[in-house]
Amino acid sequence: MLHHATELYLKFAIASKTKKMPPKGHDIFTLYEEYKTLFSHEDFNIELPFTKSIEYLGYSEKEIEDYKKNNPMSLQLQLRYPVGNNGEIYIPCTKYDTNYLLNYKKHLLDLAFIIHPTLVSNKN
């Protein structure tokens, strides 16, 4: 969901700035390049998730090897689609720090309200 949230945030920001329909496609790296061009001030910098090597926290080398063998989809596809082309279900074995996820969400929301101040916040 974090990958998809990032994609949607980037599309929202680009569309808000250009006043055009959001770009098609799911490649957050391409979207991020356009975003950086439009929002070059350091206040709008975001760290794209999943760009560093993945840590398989709490898994043995054998479990990681078996997981990769049984889940041949690329990481980018795994992050977008929970089911592969042949109906195989993707069950991630990576774990993420909840505080990181909550802080990332807050950061994207804060930036969204700066980009488009007329958005209605549900903060009380």
C-alpha positions as a Markdown table, in Angstrom:
| # | Residue | x | y | z |
|---|---|---|---|---|
| 1 | Met | 0.0 | 0.0 | 0.0 |
| 2 | Leu | 2.9 | 2.3 | 0.7 |
| 3 | His | 4.1 | 2.0 | -2.9 |
| 4 | His | 0.6 | 2.8 | -4.2 |
| 5 | Ala | 0.1 | 5.7 | -1.8 |
| 6 | Thr | 3.4 | 7.1 | -3.1 |
| 7 | Glu | 2.3 | 6.7 | -6.7 |
| 8 | Leu | -1.0 | 8.4 | -6.0 |
| 9 | Tyr | 0.6 | 11.3 | -4.1 |
| 10 | Leu | 3.1 | 11.9 | -7.0 |
| 11 | Lys | 0.2 | 11.9 | -9.5 |
| 12 | Phe | -1.8 | 14.2 | -7.4 |
| 13 | Ala | 1.1 | 16.7 | -6.9 |
| 14 | Ile | 1.9 | 16.7 | -10.7 |
| 15 | Ala | -1.7 | 17.1 | -11.7 |
| 16 | Ser | -2.2 | 19.9 | -9.2 |
| 17 | Lys | 0.8 | 21.8 | -10.4 |
| 18 | Thr | 0.3 | 21.3 | -14.2 |
| 19 | Lys | -3.6 | 21.4 | -14.1 |
| 20 | Lys | -3.7 | 18.4 | -16.4 |
| 21 | Met | -4.8 | 14.8 | -15.9 |
| 22 | Pro | -2.3 | 12.8 | -13.9 |
| 23 | Pro | 0.3 | 10.9 | -15.9 |
| 24 | Lys | -0.5 | 7.3 | -16.8 |
| 25 | Gly | 1.6 | 4.5 | -15.7 |
| 26 | His | 2.8 | 3.1 | -12.4 |
| 27 | Asp | 6.6 | 3.8 | -12.4 |
| 28 | Ile | 7.1 | 5.9 | -9.3 |
| 29 | Phe | 10.7 | 6.6 | -10.3 |
| 30 | Thr | 9.6 | 8.3 | -13.5 |
| 31 | Leu | 6.8 | 10.1 | -11.7 |
| 32 | Tyr | 9.3 | 11.2 | -9.0 |
| 33 | Glu | 11.6 | 12.7 | -11.7 |
| 34 | Glu | 8.7 | 14.8 | -12.9 |
| 35 | Tyr | 7.7 | 15.7 | -9.4 |
| 36 | Lys | 11.2 | 16.9 | -8.5 |
| 37 | Thr | 11.2 | 19.1 | -11.6 |
| 38 | Leu | 7.9 | 20.7 | -10.6 |
| 39 | Phe | 8.6 | 20.8 | -6.8 |
| 40 | Ser | 12.3 | 21.5 | -6.6 |
| 41 | His | 12.3 | 23.2 | -3.3 |
| 42 | Glu | 13.8 | 21.0 | -0.5 |
| 43 | Asp | 10.6 | 21.3 | 1.5 |
| 44 | Phe | 8.9 | 19.0 | -1.0 |
| 45 | Asn | 11.6 | 16.3 | -1.0 |
| 46 | Ile | 10.3 | 12.9 | -0.2 |
| 47 | Glu | 12.2 | 9.6 | 0.2 |
| 48 | Leu | 10.9 | 7.0 | -2.2 |
| 49 | Pro | 10.2 | 3.7 | -0.4 |
| 50 | Phe | 11.7 | 0.5 | -1.5 |
| 51 | Thr | 14.8 | 2.0 | -3.2 |
| 52 | Lys | 17.3 | 0.5 | -0.8 |
| 53 | Ser | 18.0 | -3.2 | -0.5 |
| 54 | Ile | 15.2 | -5.1 | 1.2 |
| 55 | Glu | 15.8 | -6.3 | 4.7 |
| 56 | Tyr | 14.1 | -9.7 | 5.3 |
| 57 | Leu | 13.8 | -9.1 | 9.1 |
| 58 | Gly | 13.5 | -12.3 | 11.1 |
| 59 | Tyr | 14.0 | -14.7 | 8.3 |
| 60 | Ser | 16.8 | -17.2 | 7.8 |
| 61 | Glu | 18.9 | -17.3 | 4.6 |
| 62 | Lys | 17.1 | -20.5 | 3.6 |
| 63 | Glu | 13.7 | -18.9 | 4.1 |
| 64 | Ile | 14.6 | -15.9 | 2.1 |
| 65 | Glu | 16.0 | -18.1 | -0.7 |
| 66 | Asp | 12.8 | -20.2 | -0.7 |
| 67 | Tyr | 10.7 | -17.1 | -0.7 |
| 68 | Lys | 12.5 | -15.6 | -3.7 |
| 69 | Lys | 12.3 | -18.9 | -5.6 |
| 70 | Asn | 8.5 | -19.2 | -4.9 |
| 71 | Asn | 7.8 | -15.5 | -5.7 |
| 72 | Pro | 9.4 | -14.8 | -9.1 |
| 73 | Met | 7.5 | -11.5 | -9.6 |
| 74 | Ser | 9.8 | -8.4 | -9.6 |
| 75 | Leu | 9.6 | -6.4 | -6.4 |
| 76 | Gln | 7.9 | -3.5 | -8.3 |
| 77 | Leu | 5.1 | -5.9 | -9.4 |
| 78 | Gln | 4.8 | -7.4 | -6.0 |
| 79 | Leu | 4.3 | -3.9 | -4.5 |
| 80 | Arg | 1.5 | -3.2 | -6.9 |
| 81 | Tyr | -0.3 | -6.4 | -7.3 |
| 82 | Pro | -1.0 | -9.0 | -4.6 |
| 83 | Val | -1.7 | -11.7 | -7.2 |
| 84 | Gly | 0.5 | -12.7 | -10.1 |
| 85 | Asn | -0.4 | -13.4 | -13.7 |
| 86 | Asn | -0.9 | -17.1 | -13.1 |
| 87 | Gly | -3.1 | -16.5 | -10.0 |
| 88 | Glu | -0.3 | -17.0 | -7.5 |
| 89 | Ile | -0.9 | -15.0 | -4.3 |
| 90 | Tyr | 1.9 | -12.8 | -3.2 |
| 91 | Ile | 2.6 | -13.0 | 0.5 |
| 92 | Pro | 5.3 | -10.6 | 1.5 |
| 93 | Cys | 7.9 | -11.7 | 3.9 |
| 94 | Thr | 9.3 | -8.3 | 4.5 |
| 95 | Lys | 8.4 | -6.3 | 7.6 |
| 96 | Tyr | 8.3 | -2.5 | 8.1 |
| 97 | Asp | 8.5 | -0.3 | 11.1 |
| 98 | Thr | 5.0 | 1.0 | 11.9 |
| 99 | Asn | 6.4 | 4.4 | 13.0 |
| 100 | Tyr | 8.1 | 4.8 | 9.7 |
| 101 | Leu | 4.9 | 4.1 | 7.8 |
| 102 | Leu | 2.9 | 6.5 | 10.0 |
| 103 | Asn | 5.5 | 9.2 | 9.6 |
| 104 | Tyr | 5.6 | 8.7 | 5.9 |
| 105 | Lys | 1.8 | 9.0 | 5.7 |
| 106 | Lys | 1.9 | 12.2 | 7.7 |
| 107 | His | 4.6 | 13.7 | 5.6 |
| 108 | Leu | 2.7 | 13.0 | 2.3 |
| 109 | Leu | -0.5 | 14.4 | 3.8 |
| 110 | Asp | 1.2 | 17.5 | 5.1 |
| 111 | Leu | 2.7 | 18.2 | 1.7 |
| 112 | Ala | -0.6 | 17.5 | 0.0 |
| 113 | Phe | -2.3 | 20.2 | 2.1 |
| 114 | Ile | 0.5 | 22.7 | 1.1 |
| 115 | Ile | 0.2 | 21.8 | -2.6 |
| 116 | His | -3.6 | 22.1 | -2.6 |
| 117 | Pro | -4.6 | 24.1 | 0.5 |
| 118 | Thr | -8.3 | 23.8 | -0.3 |
| 119 | Leu | -8.3 | 20.1 | 0.6 |
| 120 | Val | -10.4 | 19.3 | 3.6 |
| 121 | Ser | -8.5 | 17.7 | 6.4 |
| 122 | Asn | -10.1 | 15.2 | 8.8 |
| 123 | Lys | -7.8 | 16.2 | 11.5 |
| 124 | Asn | -9.5 | 17.3 | 14.7 |
